[in-house]
Amino acid sequence: LAFGLQLGIASIRKNPGIAESVRFVLAGGKLCGGRLLIAVAGLCEAVSFVTMPLFASRLPGTLIPVMAQGLLLFSVFFSMLFLRRRYDAVQLLGVGIVVAGVGVCTMQTSMLGGSALAAAAAVPRLSDCFGLFGAYCFIALSLSLKEVAFERFSRLNGLPGDSSLKVEVVNFATAAWQGLGLVLFWPLIAATALGTSPAREYFLAALAALRGAAPLLIAYLAVNLAYTTVTTSVLKRLSAVVLLLTNVLNVPLVSLFFCLNLPLLGAAPFRWSFVAGLSVIIVGLLTYNHRSLRRT
C-alpha cells in the first residue's frame, strides 16, 4: 500500500519515465523481459522472508551476522553470472577480508558463549546454518535481478537520467509479487508458527501482541520502507556487491551503538573485538576499491 501510494503520487505529478517503467515491469512488447525479472525478484524475497526467521530463531545471535555474509558471497557470484562482471584477485581478497572482519566482530562473544555450542546440538545447528545461508541466497538473487532490470531498461531505451527505470515502480511491483509469494507460502508459515497450538488461540494471542506493540510496529514498518527505498535507489546507481560491502559496516557500528546507555535497552557489554572487526572491514573495503585508490 505504501509503495502503491508513492507510485500514485509520482504518477499524478507526471514524473518523467513512470509510464515507460510501468510498461517494463507489467506489460508485454519489446520490454517484456522486465516482468519476469521483477516477478522472480519478488518471489525470491518471499522465500527468504519465510525461511530466514525459521532458521535464525534456532541459532545463537552471534552466528547470524556471520551467516549473513552469505548475502555478499552470493551477490558476487550472481553478478558474475548475470551481469558478466569480472573481479580481480585483489578485489576477491578484499571481499574475503570483509567477511573475516565480521567473524572478528563476533569471535569474542562466541567464545564467551561457547558452552551454548554443545555437541548435542551440533547436528541440528549445522543444518540450520545451511538453511539460513541458503535463505540469504534468495535475497542476493533478488538484488541481482533488480540490478539486471535497471541495466536492461537503460540498454533498451538508450537514454540516461529521467528515462531510467523508476525506483517507485520497481518497489511497488516487487512488493506485489512478494505479497503473492507470501500468500502462496501461507500453509508453510501456518504449519511452522502453529506447531501443536490450536489455531484460534494462536491467532488471538498474535493479535493481542500486535495491538500491544502497535507503536513499535508502525515505527518498524516506516524504517523498513525507508530502508527499502534507499537500498533500491543506491542499487540503481551502484551495484549489489558494492552496496553489500558497505552495508557490512553495520555489524560493528551497530554493536558499538548498542554499547551506549540507550533508553529502555541500557548498555550492552563493550568488546574490543567490535573495534578490531571494524578495522578489518575497513581494510577489506579499501582492498576491494584498490583501483579507485590508485587512480586518486
Solvent accessible surface area in square Angstrom, and as a share of the most:
residue,aa,sasa,rsa
1,L,205,1.02
2,A,44,0.34
3,F,23,0.09
4,G,24,0.23
5,L,120,0.60
6,Q,63,0.28
7,L,23,0.11
8,G,29,0.28
9,I,83,0.42
10,A,5,0.04
11,S,51,0.33
12,I,143,0.72
13,R,173,0.63
14,K,173,0.73
15,N,43,0.22
16,P,79,0.50
17,G,12,0.11
18,I,13,0.07
19,A,57,0.45
20,E,66,0.30
21,S,0,0.00
22,V,45,0.26
23,R,122,0.45
24,F,0,0.00
25,V,2,0.01
26,L,94,0.47
27,A,39,0.30
28,G,43,0.41
29,G,60,0.58
30,K,162,0.69
31,L,16,0.08
32,C,60,0.36
33,G,22,0.22
34,G,0,0.00
35,R,102,0.37
36,L,124,0.62
37,L,19,0.09
38,I,0,0.00
39,A,10,0.08
40,V,50,0.29
41,A,0,0.00
42,G,0,0.00
43,L,61,0.30
44,C,8,0.05
45,E,18,0.08
46,A,0,0.00
47,V,30,0.17
48,S,0,0.00
49,F,87,0.36
50,V,17,0.10
51,T,30,0.18
52,M,40,0.18
53,P,79,0.50
54,L,38,0.19
55,F,43,0.18
56,A,21,0.16
57,S,92,0.60
58,R,128,0.47
59,L,15,0.07
60,P,33,0.21
61,G,55,0.53
62,T,32,0.18
63,L,38,0.19
64,I,51,0.26
65,P,34,0.21
66,V,47,0.27
67,M,33,0.15
68,A,24,0.18
69,Q,10,0.04
70,G,0,0.00
71,L,28,0.14
72,L,2,0.01
73,L,79,0.39
74,F,48,0.20
75,S,0,0.00
76,V,12,0.07
77,F,111,0.46
78,F,18,0.07
79,S,1,0.01
80,M,69,0.31
81,L,80,0.40
82,F,83,0.35
83,L,28,0.14
84,R,174,0.64
85,R,67,0.25
86,R,159,0.58
87,Y,29,0.11
88,D,41,0.21
89,A,81,0.63
90,V,56,0.32
91,Q,21,0.09
92,L,83,0.41
93,L,105,0.52
94,G,0,0.00
95,V,8,0.04
96,G,39,0.37
97,I,39,0.20
98,V,0,0.00
99,V,37,0.21
100,A,54,0.42
101,G,0,0.00
102,V,0,0.00
103,G,27,0.26
104,V,37,0.22
105,C,1,0.01
106,T,15,0.09
107,M,101,0.45
108,Q,64,0.28
109,T,36,0.21
110,S,28,0.18
111,M,137,0.61
112,L,117,0.58
113,G,33,0.32
114,G,31,0.30
115,S,107,0.69
116,A,58,0.45
117,L,83,0.41
118,A,49,0.38
119,A,93,0.72
120,A,99,0.77
121,A,32,0.25
122,A,54,0.42
123,V,119,0.68
124,P,71,0.45
125,R,45,0.16
126,L,106,0.53
127,S,64,0.41
128,D,8,0.04
129,C,19,0.11
130,F,135,0.56
131,G,17,0.17
132,L,0,0.00
133,F,60,0.25
134,G,27,0.26
135,A,2,0.01
136,Y,23,0.09
137,C,30,0.18
138,F,73,0.30
139,I,27,0.14
140,A,0,0.00
141,L,32,0.16
142,S,1,0.01
143,L,20,0.10
144,S,0,0.00
145,L,15,0.07
146,K,10,0.04
147,E,4,0.02
148,V,17,0.10
149,A,1,0.00
150,F,11,0.05
151,E,73,0.33
152,R,72,0.26
153,F,0,0.00
154,S,46,0.30
155,R,163,0.59
156,L,69,0.34
157,N,48,0.25
158,G,57,0.55
159,L,104,0.52
160,P,115,0.73
161,G,57,0.55
162,D,90,0.47
163,S,36,0.23
164,S,16,0.11
165,L,0,0.00
166,K,26,0.11
167,V,17,0.10
168,E,33,0.15
169,V,2,0.01
170,V,0,0.00
171,N,2,0.01
172,F,77,0.32
173,A,3,0.02
174,T,4,0.02
175,A,37,0.29
176,A,56,0.44
177,W,76,0.27
178,Q,38,0.17
179,G,31,0.30
180,L,83,0.41
181,G,1,0.01
182,L,58,0.29
183,V,104,0.60
184,L,118,0.59
185,F,63,0.26
186,W,121,0.42
187,P,93,0.59
188,L,82,0.41
189,I,50,0.25
190,A,17,0.13
191,A,71,0.55
192,T,63,0.37
193,A,45,0.35
194,L,37,0.19
195,G,59,0.57
196,T,146,0.85
197,S,56,0.36
198,P,77,0.48
199,A,50,0.39
200,R,181,0.66
201,E,111,0.50
202,Y,74,0.28
203,F,80,0.33
204,L,94,0.47
205,A,63,0.49
206,A,36,0.28
207,L,93,0.46
208,A,52,0.41
209,A,66,0.51
210,L,91,0.45
211,R,168,0.61
212,G,67,0.64
213,A,39,0.31
214,A,38,0.29
215,P,96,0.60
216,L,132,0.66
217,L,67,0.33
218,I,117,0.59
219,A,53,0.41
220,Y,132,0.50
221,L,90,0.45
222,A,58,0.45
223,V,103,0.59
224,N,60,0.31
225,L,60,0.30
226,A,57,0.44
227,Y,118,0.45
228,T,38,0.22
229,T,34,0.20
230,V,90,0.52
231,T,20,0.12
232,T,3,0.02
233,S,29,0.18
234,V,46,0.26
235,L,2,0.01
236,K,51,0.22
237,R,172,0.63
238,L,97,0.48
239,S,12,0.08
240,A,1,0.01
241,V,1,0.00
242,V,48,0.28
243,L,26,0.13
244,L,12,0.06
245,L,3,0.01
246,T,75,0.44
247,N,49,0.25
248,V,9,0.05
249,L,38,0.19
250,N,69,0.35
251,V,31,0.18
252,P,0,0.00
253,L,86,0.43
254,V,70,0.40
255,S,30,0.19
256,L,43,0.21
257,F,106,0.44
258,F,82,0.34
259,C,24,0.15
260,L,103,0.51
261,N,130,0.66
262,L,29,0.15
263,P,113,0.71
264,L,186,0.93
265,L,123,0.61
266,G,27,0.26
267,A,64,0.49
268,A,45,0.35
269,P,87,0.55
270,F,99,0.41
271,R,46,0.17
272,W,184,0.65
273,S,9,0.06
274,F,23,0.10
275,V,53,0.30
276,A,45,0.35
277,G,0,0.00
278,L,34,0.17
279,S,57,0.37
280,V,46,0.26
281,I,0,0.00
282,I,75,0.38
283,V,80,0.46
284,G,0,0.00
285,L,26,0.13
286,L,93,0.46
287,T,26,0.15
288,Y,14,0.05
289,N,60,0.31
290,H,22,0.10
291,R,114,0.42
292,S,50,0.32
293,L,90,0.45
294,R,187,0.68
295,R,184,0.67
296,T,146,0.85
